[in-house]
Structures are given as C-alpha cells and as structure tokens.
Amino acid sequence: MKQRLADLREQALAELKAVEDAAALDSIRVKYLGKKGELTNLLKQMGKLSAEERPVMGQLANEIRAELEQKLDGKKQEIAEKMLEVRLQQEALDVTMPGKEQKIGHKHPMYLALDEIKDIFVGMGFTVLDGPEIELAELNFDRLNAEEGHPSRDWSDTFYFDEDSRVMLRSQTSPMQVRAMDSMPLPIRIIAPGRVYRKDEVDATHSPMFHQVEGMVIDKNVTMADLKGTLNAVMEKLFGEGTVTRFRPHHFPFTEPSCEMDVQCHKCGGKGCPTCKGEGWIEVLGAGMIHPNVLRMAGIDPNEYSGWAFGMGLERLAMRRFKIADLRLIFENDVRFLEQF
C-alpha cells in the first residue's frame, strides 16, 4: 500500500509539472482527487490492512492529498498569470502612438437649405408636416382639381403601382395639403417637405427623384399680395437682401389665379448660362390662390375662406443658396464636393 501511494504521488506530480492549461489541470484534479479518483480508490482498500497499518497509511494518504491540492492551487495560479500575460500582450496599447483620425460627418447641402427654410417658415407661424411617399391618386390628383385626362396623370409622367392608376409614388407633396385641410382646424398654415417622383430625364436641373417643399395658408381675407409678400421675404432670408425675383402668370389646376416664381441665376447674374439654359432666371416654385373647387372638396366654404399655396424644388433652392452649377452633383455623393459645405 505504501509503495502504491508513493507511485501515485510521483505520477501525479509529474503530470502536474507538464500541464499547461486550465482544462488539463482540472482533468488531473478529477483523475487523482475526485470521488472516483485513484487516491480515493486506494483509500477504499484500507479495510484490508491490519489495525496497526491503517493509521499510518491514512496519515500518508492525507499528506499526499494535501500536497497534491497545494500543487494544484499553485499550478492554477501559475496558469492564470501566464494567461493574463498573454492577454496583456495581445491587448497592449501604446499610448504614445497617434490616434486614428475620426472623420465627423455633416449635413448634406440640400438639408442645410431645408433646415433654413423650416426655420424661416416656423418663425412665421407655420407647422411642418410629413407624410407618405406612396400615395393615392385621389389625394395626389383628384382632390387637387386635376381630373382624369390631365397630362400630369399620364403613365409617361408618373410612377404608378397598379394598372388602375390609383396607387403611385407621389409626384408632389401637395397631398399633405389635402390631408391638412381634412384634419386640421382653420386657419391653416403648413409646409410639407419631402421626396417626390416624376419621370424626368436627368440633366443639370432635373432628376426623376427630387425634393419639394410645399406650403399652404387658409384663412379669412387672404390675397395674392400675401402670397407674393411671404415668398419674397423667404427668398431674401435665404439668399440675402435684394434678391431679384419675378412672378409669371401660369396655370395649375390646384390654384386660380396661378403663377411661377423665378430667382435670378446665381451663376451668371441674369446674363444667361448653361445652368439657367441661357434665360438668366431659374424657376424655383409654382404658386397661386387655392381653387374654390379644392376648398369645397375639403368642406371649406370659399365664400368665407381663401388661401394660397406654393410648391418649390428644394434642390434648385440649394443650388441657388450654395451656388451649385449642376443638380447632379447633389446626388452623386462625391466626397470632394460634399466636403465643401
């Protein structure tokens, strides 16, 4: 028995010396000191010894157990320290090295212009509305007095989802004006910015996807003078005092009378260039007094209330605001261009 205990001790110590990881160390602990370990199995044979030998062998077995437990704890600490050292080396950070430059982004020039527009109109008492880009033709056309057969409803101009031409990508944010008339109490002062979609060919001033800011005022005794005064004030806030504008007669089914508003070309100062197609002016919005039919369809009495509305292209305003010569630059996401703003 004594020799077997000595052999067990030497074998266990040899295996402990060679172990290098925590999993192997735990296996050795179970192998020799576990409930079914080799030391336990030897102790179960103590009953075969004489009364004189039992206490001697029992004391020797306890000394071996204590020694192995001490060696196991020491080896466990040694492995933990080695693992910590490896981890510290792997995660080492040289605080003297320069850090990586973190590039902080900024707003797109178009949204800088939109924020300015929002601030101007909110300062005038307007509410900013947002709405769906997938719209019903009823709200995009019918409720805006654009009946069947109107050119803007043609498949060559509008992106439809169904063969019945009832569901579409909105071609304007004007449906938000209809929603406002249906849900808001009078008087109403709102603007509705957002993406819109039309089948336009891409050039220096056109894109099939672009952004609009539409606005509407409905109140008693509202006139065309209020419309012109408000829009001129907005343009001067955006582009500076003395900004040159002009209003031209036009036709929109939503408004009567109607007009278009131009600002003098920022690129050539009115002389004519590729940006303004040689005209010296850039069209920025269409506007007019809200048609009585539109008011009636919303349940508003045109004999008591009147209103005006406008729709402006956000990209063209950004072009004028930041003196951008080509609308395509706004959508190309060229960092060299965007970093200028």
C-alpha positions as a printed NumPy array, in Angstrom:
array([[  0.   ,   0.   ,   0.   ],
       [  2.784,   2.396,   0.923],
       [  4.564,   1.811,  -2.385],
       [  1.364,   2.294,  -4.355],
       [  0.742,   5.626,  -2.61 ],
       [  4.311,   6.72 ,  -3.379],
       [  3.948,   5.747,  -7.036],
       [  0.636,   7.647,  -7.251],
       [  2.29 ,  10.737,  -5.778],
       [  5.213,  10.658,  -8.216],
       [  2.919,  10.116, -11.217],
       [  0.556,  12.949, -10.225],
       [  3.448,  15.384,  -9.61 ],
       [  4.979,  14.527, -12.992],
       [  1.691,  15.179, -14.804],
       [  1.183,  18.433, -12.897],
       [  4.615,  19.64 , -13.94 ],
       [  3.813,  19.129, -17.62 ],
       [  0.309,  20.659, -17.651],
       [ -0.097,  23.997, -19.489],
       [ -3.791,  24.932, -19.492],
       [ -6.684,  25.091, -17.054],
       [ -8.696,  22.324, -18.708],
       [ -5.851,  19.788, -18.431],
       [ -5.248,  20.85 , -14.827],
       [ -8.863,  20.173, -13.92 ],
       [ -8.656,  16.741, -15.552],
       [ -5.684,  15.87 , -13.317],
       [ -7.59 ,  17.015, -10.229],
       [-10.533,  14.771, -11.093],
       [ -8.227,  11.87 , -12.019],
       [ -6.42 ,  11.775,  -8.673],
       [ -8.59 ,  13.582,  -6.098],
       [-12.131,  13.189,  -7.448],
       [-14.8  ,  10.985,  -5.843],
       [-13.835,   8.22 ,  -8.238],
       [-10.163,   9.235,  -8.429],
       [ -7.165,   6.991,  -7.929],
       [ -6.394,   8.193,  -4.386],
       [ -9.987,   7.577,  -3.341],
       [ -9.868,   4.071,  -4.823],
       [ -6.708,   3.287,  -2.823],
       [ -8.279,   4.511,   0.401],
       [-11.215,   2.175,  -0.16 ],
       [ -8.749,  -0.72 ,   0.239],
       [ -7.741,   0.364,   3.755],
       [-10.07 ,  -2.277,   5.181],
       [ -7.664,  -4.992,   4.045],
       [ -4.87 ,  -3.584,   6.225],
       [ -4.107,  -4.535,   9.769],
       [ -5.176,  -2.316,  12.671],
       [ -1.563,  -1.122,  13.098],
       [ -1.112,  -0.184,   9.417],
       [ -4.376,   1.719,   8.898],
       [ -3.5  ,   4.906,  10.815],
       [ -0.048,   5.036,   9.214],
       [ -1.409,   4.6  ,   5.678],
       [ -4.269,   7.001,   6.421],
       [ -1.871,   9.708,   7.54 ],
       [  0.331,   9.156,   4.478],
       [ -2.682,   9.339,   2.142],
       [ -3.807,  12.631,   3.753],
       [ -0.299,  14.07 ,   3.385],
       [ -0.283,  13.139,  -0.3  ],
       [ -3.759,  14.646,  -0.776],
       [ -2.706,  17.888,   0.924],
       [  0.489,  18.063,  -1.162],
       [ -1.392,  17.481,  -4.436],
       [ -4.022,  20.089,  -3.548],
       [ -1.254,  22.588,  -2.787],
       [  0.49 ,  21.826,  -6.086],
       [ -2.828,  22.08 ,  -7.96 ],
       [ -3.526,  25.528,  -6.456],
       [ -0.017,  26.695,  -7.273],
       [ -0.242,  25.436, -10.837],
       [ -3.675,  27.074, -11.217],
       [ -2.225,  30.428, -10.148],
       [  0.751,  29.967, -12.478],
       [ -1.513,  29.22 , -15.482],
       [ -3.744,  32.213, -14.647],
       [ -0.714,  34.518, -14.546],
       [  0.551,  33.206, -17.886],
       [ -2.88 ,  33.694, -19.489],
       [ -3.04 ,  37.23 , -18.115],
       [  0.401,  37.984, -19.531],
       [ -0.617,  36.68 , -22.963],
       [ -3.809,  38.739, -22.836],
       [ -1.925,  41.876, -21.819],
       [  0.468,  41.398, -24.728],
       [ -2.376,  40.851, -27.176],
       [ -4.32 ,  43.864, -25.906],
       [ -1.309,  46.106, -25.428],
       [ -1.91 ,  49.761, -26.264],
       [  0.927,  52.116, -26.982],
       [ -0.387,  55.393, -25.606],
       [  2.468,  57.255, -27.304],
       [  1.195,  56.349, -30.777],
       [ -1.017,  58.927, -32.526],
       [ -4.688,  58.016, -32.543],
       [ -6.741,  57.276, -35.639],
       [ -8.385,  60.353, -37.092],
       [-12.145,  60.234, -36.673],
       [-13.897,  61.986, -39.516],
       [-17.063,  63.667, -38.33 ],
       [-19.775,  63.975, -40.933],
       [-22.026,  66.941, -41.524],
       [-25.348,  67.686, -43.121],
       [-25.816,  67.485, -46.869],
       [-26.065,  70.94 , -48.51 ],
       [-29.638,  70.202, -49.558],
       [-30.662,  69.519, -45.958],
       [-28.805,  72.606, -44.793],
       [-31.051,  74.571, -47.141],
       [-34.125,  72.666, -45.893],
       [-33.284,  73.487, -42.267],
       [-33.027,  77.156, -43.166],
       [-36.397,  77.021, -44.962],
       [-38.034,  75.295, -41.993],
       [-36.641,  77.87 , -39.582],
       [-37.958,  80.716, -41.741],
       [-41.479,  79.329, -42.039],
       [-41.702,  78.162, -38.418],
       [-40.723,  81.704, -37.449],
       [-43.725,  82.883, -39.488],
       [-46.085,  80.591, -37.572],
       [-46.179,  77.63 , -39.99 ],
       [-46.401,  73.965, -38.93 ],
       [-44.111,  71.397, -40.607],
       [-45.923,  68.23 , -41.816],
       [-44.586,  64.899, -43.061],
       [-46.459,  62.2  , -44.982],
       [-46.261,  59.015, -47.088],
       [-44.314,  58.818, -50.337],
       [-46.614,  56.054, -51.651],
       [-49.863,  57.916, -52.228],
       [-53.362,  57.557, -53.625],
       [-54.065,  59.242, -56.942],
       [-57.242,  60.56 , -55.316],
       [-55.174,  62.748, -52.991],
       [-52.37 ,  63.451, -55.463],
       [-54.694,  64.455, -58.321],
       [-58.491,  64.25 , -57.809],
       [-58.654,  66.302, -54.619],
       [-56.309,  68.836, -56.221],
       [-58.712,  69.507, -59.096],
       [-56.591,  67.541, -61.625],
       [-59.227,  65.379, -63.272],
       [-58.774,  62.312, -65.497],
       [-57.022,  63.27 , -68.727],
       [-54.74 ,  65.866, -67.142],
       [-51.23 ,  65.5  , -68.651],
       [-49.566,  65.053, -65.245],
       [-51.611,  61.866, -64.689],
       [-50.204,  60.137, -67.757],
       [-48.073,  56.989, -67.331],
       [-45.254,  58.785, -69.137],
       [-45.054,  61.333, -66.297],
       [-45.979,  59.385, -63.148],
       [-44.804,  56.181, -61.408],
       [-47.881,  54.015, -60.774],
       [-48.055,  50.751, -58.819],
       [-51.238,  49.307, -60.323],
       [-52.918,  49.137, -63.726],
       [-55.851,  51.204, -62.479],
       [-53.538,  54.178, -61.833],
       [-54.809,  54.57 , -58.28 ],
       [-51.653,  53.92 , -56.228],
       [-48.481,  55.817, -57.079],
       [-45.248,  57.379, -55.945],
       [-46.342,  60.887, -55.123],
       [-45.398,  63.412, -57.786],
       [-45.696,  66.302, -55.323],
       [-46.143,  66.828, -51.598],
       [-49.49 ,  68.531, -52.287],
       [-51.437,  65.524, -50.868],
       [-50.268,  66.73 , -47.46 ],
       [-52.19 ,  69.934, -48.1  ],
       [-55.327,  67.851, -48.672],
       [-54.648,  65.862, -45.5  ],
       [-54.175,  69.119, -43.581],
       [-57.497,  70.513, -44.846],
       [-59.228,  67.273, -43.822],
       [-57.74 ,  67.053, -40.339],
       [-56.664,  70.492, -39.082],
       [-58.854,  73.298, -37.781],
       [-58.924,  76.632, -39.582],
       [-56.937,  78.801, -40.025],
       [-54.18 ,  76.616, -41.517],
       [-50.524,  77.484, -42.074],
       [-48.385,  74.496, -43.054],
       [-45.352,  73.477, -45.079],
       [-44.768,  69.895, -46.28 ],
       [-41.215,  68.97 , -47.318],
       [-40.324,  65.558, -48.741],
       [-39.189,  63.358, -51.631],
       [-41.279,  63.23 , -54.808],
       [-41.002,  61.258, -58.053],
       [-41.571,  62.118, -61.719],
       [-40.361,  60.577, -64.964],
       [-37.906,  63.358, -65.76 ],
       [-34.681,  62.855, -67.667],
       [-31.547,  63.637, -65.659],
       [-29.855,  66.922, -66.571],
       [-28.326,  69.931, -64.842],
       [-31.668,  70.958, -63.3  ],
       [-33.862,  67.793, -63.379],
       [-33.979,  64.383, -61.699],
       [-36.643,  61.602, -61.522],
       [-36.376,  61.774, -57.725],
       [-36.157,  65.147, -56.086],
       [-37.386,  67.065, -53.066],
       [-40.169,  69.591, -52.7  ],
       [-41.288,  71.984, -50.041],
       [-44.96 ,  72.817, -50.419],
       [-46.852,  75.299, -48.307],
       [-50.404,  76.439, -47.778],
       [-52.272,  79.158, -45.927],
       [-56.054,  79.2  , -45.499],
       [-57.716,  81.987, -43.565],
       [-60.2  ,  84.793, -43.989],
       [-59.278,  87.685, -46.287],
       [-56.133,  86.03 , -47.704],
       [-54.996,  87.609, -51.001],
       [-52.372,  87.24 , -53.725],
       [-50.471,  90.109, -52.108],
       [-49.975,  87.947, -49.007],
       [-48.559,  85.176, -51.203],
       [-46.084,  87.465, -53.013],
       [-45.019,  89.244, -49.839],
       [-44.399,  85.996, -47.977],
       [-42.42 ,  84.345, -50.782],
       [-40.3  ,  87.427, -51.42 ],
       [-39.492,  87.598, -47.696],
       [-38.492,  83.912, -47.722],
       [-36.201,  84.367, -50.72 ],
       [-34.475,  87.343, -49.133],
       [-33.979,  85.361, -45.93 ],
       [-32.46 ,  82.513, -47.927],
       [-30.36 ,  84.358, -50.488],
       [-29.777,  87.754, -48.955],
       [-31.363,  91.174, -49.046],
       [-32.064,  92.489, -52.527],
       [-32.532,  89.045, -54.086],
       [-34.142,  89.562, -57.504],
       [-37.336,  87.597, -58.156],
       [-40.079,  87.664, -60.732],
       [-43.599,  86.239, -60.915],
       [-45.003,  84.959, -64.219],
       [-48.629,  84.021, -64.974],
       [-49.156,  80.263, -65.247],
       [-51.845,  77.604, -64.916],
       [-52.203,  74.951, -62.212],
       [-55.458,  73.066, -61.593],
       [-54.948,  73.445, -57.852],
       [-54.785,  77.23 , -57.892],
       [-56.57 ,  80.104, -59.657],
       [-55.024,  82.554, -60.414],
       [-51.639,  80.84 , -60.638],
       [-48.05 ,  81.957, -61.128],
       [-44.484,  80.765, -61.261],
       [-41.7  ,  82.419, -59.329],
       [-38.121,  82.705, -60.627],
       [-34.924,  83.926, -58.994],
       [-32.128,  85.468, -60.946],
       [-29.469,  82.912, -61.915],
       [-26.688,  82.846, -59.312],
       [-24.157,  81.611, -61.847],
       [-24.42 ,  84.367, -64.446],
       [-26.301,  87.119, -62.614],
       [-29.086,  87.143, -65.231],
       [-26.868,  87.177, -68.329],
       [-27.62 ,  83.611, -69.421],
       [-25.513,  80.451, -68.967],
       [-25.831,  76.623, -69.161],
       [-27.13 ,  76.465, -65.594],
       [-30.155,  78.649, -66.41 ],
       [-30.289,  77.413, -70.034],
       [-29.452,  80.886, -71.279],
       [-32.513,  82.528, -69.713],
       [-30.843,  84.324, -66.813],
       [-33.535,  83.035, -64.441],
       [-34.128,  79.781, -62.569],
       [-37.659,  78.677, -61.77 ],
       [-37.949,  77.793, -58.079],
       [-41.664,  77.37 , -57.433],
       [-45.208,  77.407, -58.646],
       [-47.925,  79.093, -56.602],
       [-51.336,  80.7  , -56.63 ],
       [-54.639,  81.202, -54.847],
       [-56.273,  77.884, -53.877],
       [-59.023,  76.962, -56.351],
       [-62.548,  77.2  , -54.865],
       [-63.235,  73.612, -56.012],
       [-60.377,  72.36 , -53.838],
       [-61.759,  74.195, -50.826],
       [-65.244,  72.805, -51.443],
       [-63.956,  69.22 , -51.714],
       [-62.444,  69.696, -48.243],
       [-65.707,  71.08 , -46.865],
       [-64.401,  74.666, -46.641],
       [-66.672,  77.484, -47.778],
       [-64.773,  79.53 , -50.439],
       [-67.126,  82.457, -49.805],
       [-65.815,  82.719, -46.242],
       [-62.251,  81.472, -46.555],
       [-59.498,  81.883, -49.126],
       [-55.951,  80.679, -49.289],
       [-52.751,  80.367, -51.235],
       [-50.344,  77.54 , -51.858],
       [-46.909,  77.005, -53.355],
       [-44.543,  74.18 , -54.236],
       [-40.801,  74.747, -54.527],
       [-37.978,  72.441, -55.621],
       [-35.553,  72.034, -52.742],
       [-32.595,  71.093, -54.948],
       [-32.94 ,  74.266, -57.002],
       [-33.055,  76.343, -53.842],
       [-29.914,  74.604, -52.577],
       [-28.24 ,  75.268, -55.94 ],
       [-29.06 ,  78.952, -55.66 ],
       [-28.201,  79.084, -51.947],
       [-24.757,  77.453, -52.31 ],
       [-24.05 ,  78.462, -55.925],
       [-24.036,  74.877, -57.242],
       [-23.885,  74.775, -61.024],
       [-25.246,  71.255, -61.674],
       [-28.059,  69.457, -59.826],
       [-26.404,  66.074, -60.471],
       [-23.635,  66.983, -58.027],
       [-26.21 ,  66.873, -55.219],
       [-26.991,  63.189, -55.848],
       [-23.579,  61.802, -56.863],
       [-22.238,  61.739, -53.271],
       [-18.747,  62.744, -54.351],
       [-16.89 ,  63.424, -51.109],
       [-14.774,  66.102, -52.795],
       [-17.986,  68.016, -53.474],
       [-19.7  ,  67.379, -50.128],
       [-16.66 ,  68.397, -48.062],
       [-17.036,  71.964, -49.33 ],
       [-20.119,  72.534, -47.167]])
